[in-house]
């Protein structure tokens, strides 16, 4: 029965039978049959089979109990895992798509060398979504920018990140009327006002780069509206490489994608475009070896560079 409860939670999170069956690696018919069996057992209808999927009031109530059961079982597995060599269970890590591309290959490799029995679930989202994961105790560790005191979250600074404007040389010269070696220092000293006619590719305001972009454009007297807006920074970078617009992107992300973005010119912005990236963990969470090990691995990766920053 507990498996059916898990599948129900997976169905709600996925939002459709099609997506849920793919994620759960079962057939739609099997999933639909399990949900129907749950409804018969409970004597009530749980879901409205529409697009998008909707829950009945009974379904919303059952979902809360199913989620509580999932958390309780996860805690049980963790405690049992502590008694075994290497541990077991699933570590939930919140991180942005781009930072995941840059950081996780090394971190997870080192993590699994110490705890091969622990799986890692990466939960990707905007910075605001990631911060809420930590606040709601929906992830074990979160790599994000925590800009103020967040109740119930303990943080550890990892490194400083700087957003720059990345733009194709041809586009920069077109909209400033200057050669790149003249345009870049002028923009860095006087601001972005000369780029008032340049198209921009913006992340959403829920992410750091999106907020930095809008602030820098406003300071330059430019209406902060983008030609393209997306939560996927890789897509925006590909558009920028094609000369479609300028993109505001963390400099270390450009370094990590240099094979794609090497032709882009970087323009440094104001001091407000530099901020700390931290590791956030729910303060109420009980000590758990995998979470502590992940903190140690990622902390060792950035400890020295942060102290020197």
LINJOZI-V460172 format. One record per residue. N is the residue number from 1. SS is DSSP state (2 for helix, 1 for strand, 0 for the rest). NEAR is the number of other ideal C-beta (glycine too) atoms within 10 Angstrom. Layout:
BEGIN
N & SS & NEAR
N & SS & NEAR
END
This chain:
BEGIN
1 & 0 & 9
2 & 2 & 10
3 & 2 & 9
4 & 2 & 16
5 & 2 & 19
6 & 2 & 16
7 & 2 & 20
8 & 2 & 24
9 & 2 & 17
10 & 2 & 18
11 & 2 & 25
12 & 2 & 19
13 & 2 & 12
14 & 2 & 17
15 & 0 & 13
16 & 0 & 15
17 & 2 & 19
18 & 2 & 13
19 & 2 & 14
20 & 2 & 22
21 & 2 & 20
22 & 2 & 12
23 & 2 & 12
24 & 2 & 17
25 & 0 & 6
26 & 0 & 14
27 & 0 & 11
28 & 2 & 13
29 & 2 & 10
30 & 2 & 12
31 & 2 & 21
32 & 2 & 15
33 & 2 & 12
34 & 2 & 20
35 & 2 & 21
36 & 2 & 13
37 & 2 & 12
38 & 2 & 20
39 & 2 & 18
40 & 2 & 9
41 & 2 & 10
42 & 2 & 13
43 & 0 & 7
44 & 0 & 14
45 & 0 & 15
46 & 0 & 22
47 & 1 & 22
48 & 1 & 11
49 & 0 & 11
50 & 0 & 8
51 & 0 & 9
52 & 0 & 7
53 & 0 & 18
54 & 1 & 12
55 & 1 & 17
56 & 0 & 14
57 & 2 & 10
58 & 2 & 15
59 & 2 & 22
60 & 2 & 12
61 & 2 & 14
62 & 2 & 22
63 & 2 & 19
64 & 2 & 9
65 & 2 & 10
66 & 2 & 21
67 & 2 & 16
68 & 2 & 10
69 & 2 & 14
70 & 2 & 15
71 & 2 & 11
72 & 2 & 10
73 & 2 & 13
74 & 2 & 14
75 & 2 & 14
76 & 2 & 11
77 & 2 & 14
78 & 2 & 22
79 & 2 & 12
80 & 2 & 12
81 & 2 & 20
82 & 2 & 15
83 & 0 & 8
84 & 0 & 9
85 & 0 & 8
86 & 0 & 13
87 & 0 & 21
88 & 0 & 18
89 & 1 & 23
90 & 1 & 14
91 & 1 & 23
92 & 1 & 18
93 & 1 & 26
94 & 1 & 25
95 & 1 & 25
96 & 0 & 27
97 & 2 & 16
98 & 2 & 22
99 & 2 & 21
100 & 2 & 18
101 & 2 & 16
102 & 2 & 17
103 & 2 & 22
104 & 2 & 17
105 & 2 & 10
106 & 2 & 12
107 & 2 & 20
108 & 2 & 18
109 & 2 & 10
110 & 2 & 16
111 & 2 & 21
112 & 2 & 16
113 & 2 & 9
114 & 2 & 15
115 & 0 & 21
116 & 0 & 11
117 & 0 & 13
118 & 1 & 22
119 & 1 & 13
120 & 1 & 18
121 & 1 & 11
122 & 1 & 14
123 & 1 & 16
124 & 1 & 17
125 & 0 & 20
126 & 0 & 20
127 & 2 & 24
128 & 2 & 16
129 & 2 & 17
130 & 2 & 26
131 & 2 & 22
132 & 2 & 17
133 & 2 & 24
134 & 2 & 28
135 & 2 & 17
136 & 0 & 11
137 & 0 & 15
138 & 0 & 15
139 & 0 & 27
140 & 0 & 27
141 & 1 & 24
142 & 1 & 28
143 & 1 & 23
144 & 1 & 27
145 & 0 & 19
146 & 0 & 22
147 & 0 & 13
148 & 0 & 5
149 & 0 & 7
150 & 0 & 15
151 & 0 & 6
152 & 0 & 13
153 & 1 & 20
154 & 1 & 15
155 & 1 & 18
156 & 1 & 15
157 & 1 & 16
158 & 1 & 20
159 & 1 & 19
160 & 1 & 15
161 & 1 & 19
162 & 1 & 17
163 & 1 & 27
164 & 1 & 23
165 & 1 & 28
166 & 1 & 24
167 & 1 & 30
168 & 1 & 22
169 & 2 & 16
170 & 2 & 12
171 & 2 & 20
172 & 2 & 24
173 & 2 & 16
174 & 2 & 12
175 & 2 & 17
176 & 2 & 20
177 & 0 & 9
178 & 0 & 15
179 & 0 & 11
180 & 2 & 16
181 & 2 & 9
182 & 2 & 12
183 & 2 & 21
184 & 2 & 20
185 & 2 & 13
186 & 2 & 13
187 & 2 & 23
188 & 2 & 16
189 & 2 & 8
190 & 2 & 10
191 & 0 & 17
192 & 0 & 23
193 & 2 & 12
194 & 2 & 18
195 & 2 & 22
196 & 0 & 12
197 & 0 & 9
198 & 0 & 18
199 & 0 & 18
200 & 1 & 25
201 & 1 & 25
202 & 1 & 25
203 & 1 & 28
204 & 0 & 15
205 & 0 & 15
206 & 0 & 15
207 & 0 & 25
208 & 2 & 23
209 & 2 & 26
210 & 2 & 23
211 & 2 & 23
212 & 2 & 25
213 & 2 & 27
214 & 2 & 20
215 & 2 & 17
216 & 2 & 21
217 & 2 & 23
218 & 2 & 11
219 & 2 & 15
220 & 0 & 18
221 & 0 & 10
222 & 0 & 19
223 & 0 & 8
224 & 0 & 16
225 & 0 & 11
226 & 0 & 21
227 & 0 & 13
228 & 1 & 15
229 & 1 & 14
230 & 1 & 16
231 & 0 & 17
232 & 0 & 12
233 & 2 & 24
234 & 2 & 16
235 & 2 & 14
236 & 2 & 26
237 & 2 & 21
238 & 2 & 16
239 & 2 & 19
240 & 2 & 27
241 & 2 & 17
242 & 0 & 10
243 & 0 & 17
244 & 0 & 17
245 & 0 & 19
246 & 1 & 29
247 & 1 & 31
248 & 1 & 31
249 & 1 & 28
250 & 1 & 25
251 & 2 & 16
252 & 2 & 17
253 & 2 & 22
254 & 2 & 18
255 & 2 & 11
256 & 2 & 16
257 & 0 & 20
258 & 2 & 10
259 & 2 & 6
260 & 2 & 14
261 & 2 & 21
262 & 0 & 10
263 & 0 & 13
264 & 1 & 25
265 & 1 & 20
266 & 1 & 16
267 & 1 & 22
268 & 1 & 17
269 & 0 & 23
270 & 0 & 15
271 & 2 & 8
272 & 2 & 12
273 & 2 & 22
274 & 1 & 17
275 & 1 & 18
276 & 1 & 15
277 & 1 & 23
278 & 1 & 21
279 & 1 & 21
280 & 1 & 24
281 & 1 & 22
282 & 1 & 20
283 & 0 & 13
284 & 0 & 9
285 & 0 & 17
286 & 0 & 10
287 & 0 & 7
288 & 0 & 20
289 & 2 & 17
290 & 2 & 25
291 & 2 & 22
292 & 2 & 13
293 & 2 & 18
294 & 2 & 26
295 & 2 & 16
296 & 2 & 14
297 & 2 & 19
298 & 2 & 25
299 & 2 & 14
300 & 2 & 11
301 & 2 & 16
302 & 2 & 18
303 & 2 & 15
304 & 2 & 10
305 & 2 & 11
306 & 2 & 17
307 & 2 & 9
308 & 2 & 8
309 & 0 & 13
END
